[in-house]
Every structure is written in C-alpha cells, then in structure tokens.
C-alpha cells in the first residue's frame, strides 16, 4: 500500500506526504510499533548492515504520533551530522527538532494549545525530551476517552494500588524529585515511575 495512505491512518493527513518523503530521503526503516509503556518512539542509528530505524507506537493520537515522529527524525538528522558526538537531547538535536517542526507549524497542523506547548518546550533548555510534562498533558487532551480506572501515576491516590498491562501490581508511595517511588506488591521491590506513566487503578 502507498506509504502516504498508511501514514494518514496515524498522522494528521496533511502531514503524511512530508513524513513519507523523509522516510525515502533518509532511507529509513519506519515501523509502526505495538504500545510500549516506557517510550512513545525510538531511533536506532545504522548498525551491523542495517540502516536508520525509527519506530513509533501505533496507539498515539495523531498529534502525539506526529510530535514523536519528528522527535525521532531529529535524532536521525543529528546522528547524520554529528554521529555519537552530540548529546541525545542536546543543542544540536533541539536545533534540528525545531527546524523539522517548522513545516508543520506553517501548515497549521497542530491545534493552538499543542503548538504553544511545543514552542514552550523548544524554548526550555531544561526539558531533556518529549517527556516534558506540559507538552505531554497538552497532547493527551486529544486522546480517545479511556475507562475511568485508567489514569496516570500522578493521578493515583497516595498508597493506592495500581497495575500495569502485564498484571504487575504496585503501591504508590512518596514523590522523589520528578518520579514516584512505588513498591511492587509481589516482590517488595522499589521502582520509580514517571508521573505520566499510564496505569490501571486496582479497586481496594
């Protein structure tokens, strides 16, 4: 099937032709991936005879899918220019992300609130990646409605139990800087969770 037609299922349709051109131009293997709790997308540089590889989770809303796709292509572009010399989300990557986001701003593809959150994120040197909370929350407003029991870790009440898709159950405890300390019930091991990790509340 035509690349543009496939991409239109996951992206705002007006953005699909440019992303298809990038896939061809950069000779990139672009994969629409299953859901991964730990990340929305991934970039792998050429290695062992394989070229550039990008994967993006299939279940993101169209704006989150586009932001993640541009995020990963900015990694690819930065790798082409600097190889391993540039930091993953350093100045070089930020410059490329900003530059590669520009055509979508010009086409006015993003709703005003999402565009504002992206611009704010790009102007914030402290934000290291697309886990920027303000940007993530703006993008989540465009998600399809989810069952009431599904929420982010920051919305889980203190000391309440929640579970992951794989069935593992945790108790939410104190906040340590940017992450929440949580204890896995079965193993008693401590894990740190991002406030924006999506989980399911366990009825007490």
N, C-alpha and C positions, 0 to 999 in steps of 0.2 A: 504493500500500500504506500501511497505517496507520503513522504515524511511530514509535509505540512498538514495533511489531513489527520495524521496520527497525533501530531503535536496540538492541533486545535482542540482535542478532547481534554487536554490537561492545562492549556495556557489560554489567556485571552486570545481569541482568534487573530486579532490584528498583530500580535507579537510572534505568531508561529512562523511566518516566512523568514524573518531575520534569524531566529534561532536555528531554523533548518539550514540557512546559509552558513552560519557559524560552524555547525556540525561538519559540513562539507569543507569549508575553508581550512579549519584546523585539523581535518582528517581525524575526527574524534569519534570514538565508540560511545554512543549516548544510550543509556539504559534507563528505562522507567522501572523502578525497583519496588519491592514489597515495602511495607511500613517498617521503619527502624526507630525504636524508641530513643536511641541515643543521638540520632542525627537525621536531618532532612535530606541532605545530599552529600556527595563525596566526589573528590577528584583524585585520580591516580596518574602520575606522570608516566611517560614511556619507560618500559622496563621489560627485559627478557624477550625482546622481539615484539612486544605489544605496544601500540601507540597510546595516545591520550585516552583516558577513560573517565566518563562522568556518569554518575547515577543520581537520580532524584526520586524521592518517594512518590508513589502513584497517588496517594490519598490526600495530598495537599490541595487546598483550594487554589484557584487559577492564579491569584496574585502571589501567594506563598510559593507556588511552583515556579513562577517567573523570577521572583527575587532569588530563590535558591539556585535556579539555573544560571542566572547572571553571576551570582556569587562564585559558582564553581568554574564558569568560563573565565572569570577574572583570575582565578588560581592558575588555570591553564596558560593564559596570556602572560602572567607574571613568570611562570616557570620557563616559557619560551624565551623571555627577555633576560632572566637572571639565574635560571636553574636553581640550585639549592642555596644561593647566596642571599636571597630575600627571605625575611621572616614570613610565616604563613599569612598573617593578617597585618603586615607592616605597611609602611608608607607606599611602597610600590604597588602592593595589592589594592590598597584603598584608592590610589590614583586610577588604576585600571577598572576597578568596580564602578567608580564614579563616571568614568568615560564611557563604559559599556552600558551603563544605565541610561545615559543621556537620550538615545533614540526613542526609548520607551516613554521618557518624560515628554519629548517633543510630540509624540503621537497621542499624548494624554491618555495612556492606557490605564494608569492607576487612579483610583478614587483619591480625592484631595487629602483625606486623612492618612492614607497609606503613603502617598507621595511625601507629605510633610514628615512622616516618621522616618522614611528612607533618607531624606535630606538631613534631618536632625542626626540620624545615625552616622551618616558620612562626615558630618562636621564635628563628631565627637571622637577625639583621638583615643579616649579611654576604652571605647567599645571595641572589643577584640574580634567579634564575629557576629554571625546572624542570630546568635542567641541574645542579642540586645533586647531587653525586656519590653521597652516601649514599642519597638518595631514589631516584635512577636505578637504583642497584645493587639496592635492595630490590625495585623494580618488575620488574627484569629476571629475578629468580628465578622469575617466573610466565610467562616466555616459553616458547613451544614449543621443544623441543630443536632446535639448529641443527647443520649439518655441522661436523665438527671444525675445518675450515680457516677457519670464520667466527669472528671474535673482535673484541674492541675494541682500539683502538690501544694502550692501556696494557698489554695482554697480548702484543702483538707483541714478539719479542726485539729488542734494540738492533741496529741495522744490518741487520735483516732486511727483505725486500721484501714489500709488501702491495699489493693492488689494490682499486679501487672498483668499484661495479656497472657503471660506464661503461667499464671496462677500463684506466683510467689507473693506472700503477704508480709506487709511491713507495718510498723507503728511509727507515726510521725512524732519526732521529738523536737529539740531546740533548733533554732536557726544559727548557723555558724557562718558569719560573713554573708556570702551570697547564696549558700546552699543549706538544705535542711538535713540534719542528722536523723537517720531513720534506722530502726532495728528490724532485721528480718526475723519474723516470729520463729520459724523452724530452726534456724542455725544460731540465733542470737548475735549474728554478725552485724556490725555497724556499716551503713552505706550513706554516702552523701548524694542527695537528689537535687537537681536543678528545680527552682520554683515552677518552671514551665513544663516539667515532665507531666504527661497525661496519664492518669491512673483511674482506677475504679474504686469508689468508696465501698468498704465492707460494712454491711449492716451490723450494728452492735446488738 
